[in-house]
Amino acid sequence: MSNQAASGEGGIGPALEVLVASDQALVGEAVRAALMDRGFTVAAVPWRGRARPVLPLPRRGTSRVPRVGLMVCSLDRWSLLYEARTVMTQVDVPWAVITDAAPGPAWGGLLVGGAELVLPGAIGLDEVVDQLNRMGENRSVMPREQWASAVSEWLDSAADRESNAARIARLSTGQRRVLELLHLGIPVAEIALRLGVAPSTVRSQVKEVLRRLEVGSQLAAVAAYEVDRTGPGLQDGRHHRPPNA
């Protein structure tokens, strides 16, 4: 988020409370400070992974004002997308997400996972303030065409991941164990020592893994395993419909 100077019109102050979450603590602190300078009531939402307990909402102040969420997340790996969706599911407020990820499947994953709006990382503070105000007033903030494009790319990507999961499910227990060890960066010779088999046996298993996953290299097989292990599924979206035109 670009730290532009205030326009003099940003923020509706105490009439809106913003819950801020970020996968990077220092970034979250900077965003909270910038919003407080604009007069918003601000509270922090801890960043949690998918296996953590449900988060309680930060306690309200004395006034009953609209609440919105602002998330800042890099989304440089699938697991962060899963964690972002988990936070939005557990903290039930309208969410805007700022990310450096390019528009595409990741944006769609955020939208079906609970986000009302996704914004590029280069956005200025004035525009963030304007969008938060619009969300607080229950006004549509994301263009229908942009929403539909991102969600369509996400659904296509999710279908690919489901096919990938089906291929991984066809691996035998021994083949899956070899793939898990390759994913950990362990070379074939050490895998053979760990499993108590000949290196040639491991190489044969690796070859069969590549065949069953329909990929041409160990790197591609490891990437397929990583997507299957950390990629979010299609279900659990709570905002899976386009905004009003």
C-alpha positions as CSV (number, residue, x, y, z in Angstrom):
1,M,0.0,0.0,0.0
2,S,1.5,3.3,-1.1
3,N,1.8,5.9,1.7
4,Q,0.3,8.9,-0.1
5,A,-0.3,12.1,1.7
6,A,-3.8,12.7,3.1
7,S,-6.3,14.3,0.7
8,G,-8.1,16.0,3.5
9,E,-11.3,14.1,2.7
10,G,-10.3,10.6,3.7
11,G,-12.0,8.7,6.5
12,I,-15.3,8.9,8.3
13,G,-13.5,8.7,11.6
14,P,-15.3,7.1,14.6
15,A,-18.2,6.1,12.3
16,L,-16.3,3.1,11.1
17,E,-14.1,0.5,12.8
18,V,-11.5,-1.3,10.8
19,L,-10.1,-4.7,11.8
20,V,-6.6,-5.2,10.3
21,A,-4.9,-8.5,9.6
22,S,-1.6,-9.2,7.9
23,D,0.8,-12.1,7.4
24,Q,3.6,-9.7,8.1
25,A,3.5,-8.1,11.6
26,L,5.3,-4.9,10.8
27,V,3.1,-4.3,7.7
28,G,0.1,-4.7,9.9
29,E,1.4,-2.2,12.4
30,A,2.1,0.3,9.7
31,V,-1.4,-0.1,8.2
32,R,-3.0,0.3,11.6
33,A,-1.0,3.5,12.3
34,A,-1.9,5.0,8.9
35,L,-5.6,4.3,9.4
36,M,-5.6,5.7,13.0
37,D,-4.0,8.9,11.6
38,R,-7.1,9.2,9.4
39,G,-9.4,9.0,12.4
40,F,-10.6,5.4,12.1
41,T,-11.1,3.1,15.1
42,V,-8.7,0.3,14.5
43,A,-8.2,-3.2,16.0
44,A,-5.7,-6.0,15.2
45,V,-6.7,-9.5,14.2
46,P,-4.0,-12.1,14.8
47,W,-2.8,-14.0,11.8
48,R,-3.5,-17.7,12.2
49,G,-3.0,-20.8,10.2
50,R,-5.7,-23.2,9.1
51,A,-5.4,-25.5,12.2
52,R,-5.6,-22.8,14.8
53,P,-8.7,-22.3,17.0
54,V,-11.5,-19.9,16.0
55,L,-10.6,-16.3,16.6
56,P,-12.8,-14.1,18.9
57,L,-13.6,-10.7,17.4
58,P,-11.8,-7.8,19.1
59,R,-14.0,-6.2,21.7
60,R,-16.1,-3.3,20.6
61,G,-15.8,0.2,22.0
62,T,-18.8,2.0,23.5
63,S,-20.2,3.0,20.2
64,R,-22.0,0.6,17.8
65,V,-20.3,1.5,14.5
66,P,-20.0,-0.5,11.3
67,R,-17.1,-2.9,11.2
68,V,-15.0,-3.9,8.1
69,G,-11.8,-5.9,7.7
70,L,-8.7,-4.9,5.9
71,M,-6.2,-7.7,5.1
72,V,-2.7,-7.2,3.7
73,C,-1.2,-10.4,2.4
74,S,1.6,-11.2,0.0
75,L,0.1,-14.5,-1.3
76,D,3.4,-15.7,-2.6
77,R,2.5,-19.3,-1.8
78,W,-0.7,-21.3,-1.7
79,S,-0.6,-21.9,2.0
80,L,-0.9,-18.1,2.6
81,L,-4.1,-18.1,0.5
82,Y,-5.5,-20.8,2.7
83,E,-4.5,-18.9,5.9
84,A,-6.1,-15.7,4.5
85,R,-9.3,-17.5,3.8
86,T,-9.3,-19.0,7.3
87,V,-9.0,-15.6,8.9
88,M,-11.9,-14.3,6.8
89,T,-14.0,-17.3,7.7
90,Q,-13.4,-17.0,11.4
91,V,-13.8,-13.2,11.6
92,D,-17.2,-12.5,10.1
93,V,-17.0,-9.0,8.7
94,P,-16.8,-7.6,5.2
95,W,-13.2,-7.9,4.1
96,A,-11.0,-6.0,1.7
97,V,-7.7,-7.6,0.8
98,I,-4.6,-5.8,-0.5
99,T,-2.1,-8.1,-2.2
100,D,1.0,-7.9,-4.4
101,A,-0.3,-11.0,-6.3
102,A,-1.3,-10.3,-9.9
103,P,-5.0,-10.4,-10.7
104,G,-5.9,-14.0,-11.4
105,P,-6.8,-17.2,-9.6
106,A,-5.5,-16.0,-6.2
107,W,-7.8,-13.0,-6.4
108,G,-10.7,-15.3,-7.2
109,G,-9.8,-17.6,-4.3
110,L,-10.0,-14.6,-1.9
111,L,-13.4,-13.6,-3.3
112,V,-15.0,-17.0,-2.9
113,G,-13.3,-17.4,0.5
114,G,-15.0,-14.3,2.0
115,A,-13.5,-11.1,0.5
116,E,-15.8,-8.4,-0.7
117,L,-12.9,-6.7,-2.5
118,V,-9.4,-7.3,-3.7
119,L,-7.0,-4.4,-4.3
120,P,-3.5,-4.2,-5.8
121,G,-0.5,-3.7,-3.5
122,A,0.4,-0.4,-5.2
123,I,-2.9,1.2,-4.2
124,G,-2.6,4.6,-2.4
125,L,-3.9,5.3,1.1
126,D,-6.6,7.7,-0.1
127,E,-8.2,5.1,-2.3
128,V,-8.0,2.5,0.5
129,V,-9.9,4.9,2.8
130,D,-12.5,5.6,0.1
131,Q,-13.1,1.8,-0.4
132,L,-13.3,1.2,3.3
133,N,-15.9,3.9,3.6
134,R,-17.9,2.4,0.8
135,M,-17.8,-1.0,2.4
136,G,-19.0,0.5,5.7
137,E,-22.0,2.0,3.9
138,N,-22.8,-1.4,2.2
139,R,-22.1,0.0,-1.2
140,S,-20.8,-2.3,-4.0
141,V,-17.1,-1.8,-4.4
142,M,-15.7,-4.3,-6.9
143,P,-16.7,-4.1,-10.6
144,R,-18.8,-7.1,-11.6
145,E,-16.6,-7.8,-14.6
146,Q,-13.5,-7.9,-12.5
147,W,-15.1,-10.1,-9.9
148,A,-16.4,-12.6,-12.6
149,S,-13.0,-12.8,-14.3
150,A,-11.1,-13.5,-11.1
151,V,-13.6,-16.1,-9.8
152,S,-13.7,-17.8,-13.2
153,E,-9.9,-18.2,-13.2
154,W,-10.1,-19.5,-9.6
155,L,-12.7,-22.2,-10.5
156,D,-10.6,-23.3,-13.5
157,S,-7.5,-23.5,-11.3
158,A,-9.5,-25.4,-8.6
159,A,-10.7,-27.9,-11.2
160,D,-7.0,-28.5,-12.2
161,R,-6.2,-29.0,-8.5
162,E,-9.0,-31.6,-8.1
163,S,-7.6,-33.5,-11.1
164,N,-4.1,-33.3,-9.5
165,A,-5.5,-34.6,-6.2
166,A,-7.1,-37.6,-8.0
167,R,-3.8,-38.5,-9.6
168,I,-2.0,-38.3,-6.3
169,A,-4.6,-40.5,-4.7
170,R,-3.7,-43.2,-7.2
171,L,-0.2,-43.5,-5.8
172,S,0.7,-46.5,-3.7
173,T,1.7,-46.0,0.0
174,G,5.3,-46.6,-1.0
175,Q,5.2,-44.2,-3.9
176,R,3.6,-41.5,-1.8
177,R,6.2,-41.9,0.9
178,V,9.0,-41.4,-1.8
179,L,7.2,-38.3,-3.1
180,E,6.9,-36.9,0.5
181,L,10.6,-37.3,1.0
182,L,11.4,-35.7,-2.4
183,H,9.2,-32.8,-1.3
184,L,11.4,-32.4,1.8
185,G,14.4,-32.1,-0.5
186,I,16.0,-35.4,0.3
187,P,18.0,-37.0,-2.5
188,V,17.3,-40.4,-3.9
189,A,20.4,-42.0,-2.3
190,E,19.3,-40.9,1.2
191,I,15.7,-41.9,0.6
192,A,17.0,-45.4,-0.2
193,L,18.9,-45.5,3.1
194,R,15.9,-44.3,5.1
195,L,13.6,-46.8,3.5
196,G,16.2,-49.7,3.6
197,V,16.0,-50.4,-0.1
198,A,18.4,-50.1,-3.1
199,P,18.7,-46.7,-4.9
200,S,17.6,-48.4,-8.1
201,T,14.3,-49.3,-6.3
202,V,13.7,-45.7,-5.4
203,R,14.5,-44.6,-8.9
204,S,11.9,-47.0,-10.2
205,Q,9.4,-45.7,-7.8
206,V,10.2,-42.1,-8.8
207,K,9.7,-43.0,-12.4
208,E,6.3,-44.6,-11.6
209,V,5.3,-41.5,-9.6
210,L,6.1,-39.3,-12.6
211,R,4.0,-41.5,-14.8
212,R,1.0,-41.6,-12.5
213,L,1.1,-37.8,-11.9
214,E,1.5,-37.2,-15.7
215,V,4.6,-35.0,-15.2
216,G,8.0,-35.0,-16.7
217,S,10.4,-34.2,-13.8
218,Q,10.9,-34.6,-10.1
219,L,10.4,-30.9,-9.7
220,A,7.0,-31.0,-11.3
221,A,6.0,-33.9,-9.1
222,V,7.0,-32.0,-6.0
223,A,5.1,-29.0,-7.2
224,A,2.0,-31.2,-7.7
225,Y,2.4,-32.6,-4.2
226,E,2.7,-29.1,-2.7
227,V,-0.5,-27.9,-4.4
228,D,-2.3,-31.0,-3.2
229,R,-1.0,-30.6,0.4
230,T,-1.7,-26.8,0.8
231,G,-4.1,-25.8,-1.9
232,P,-7.6,-24.7,-0.7
233,G,-10.7,-26.4,-2.0
234,L,-13.8,-25.1,-3.7
235,Q,-16.1,-25.3,-0.8
236,D,-16.4,-23.0,2.2
237,G,-16.8,-19.7,0.2
238,R,-19.3,-17.4,1.8
239,H,-19.3,-14.6,-0.8
240,H,-19.6,-16.7,-3.9
241,R,-21.9,-14.4,-5.9
242,P,-21.1,-11.3,-7.9
243,P,-21.5,-7.8,-6.5
244,N,-24.4,-5.7,-7.7
245,A,-23.9,-3.9,-11.0
